[in-house]
Structures are given as structure tokens and as C-alpha cells.
């Protein structure tokens, strides 16, 4: 999936992601990926919601990813 994130960032594509948050809740949302970052040994996808909120999602907490046309 890492390649999918990189390509979506480069092309400004939207992604539909399914992930678990810090409270162990499953989430599904269409997000605009902005960057990939590493912090304290963990990798994160930085993405923006349609409301302008910026999220930092741990890559190992993302369960599925689909490019939105």
C-alpha cells in the first residue's frame, strides 16, 4: 500500500481508507493524502479530511485503501 500512498500524494488523488484510531474504533473516510512521515520508529500517513482537519494515521493501523476517481 505504501506505493499507493506515494502515488496518490504526487497526483493529488483521494483515497478511501479504513483504519483503527487510538481508541480502537474502526473508521472509514475519503481523505486527501499529503505526506508520509516517520516518528519514533512508526510510519504515518498525513491526510486531510473534507472538513480541513489534518490526521496522522499510523500505517500499521490502516486496514484498506482504495483510490477514488
Secondary structure, 3 states (H helix, E strand, C coil): CHHHHHHHHHHCCEEEEEEECCCCCEEEEEEEEEEEEEECCEEEEEEECCCCCEEEEEHHHEEEEEEEC
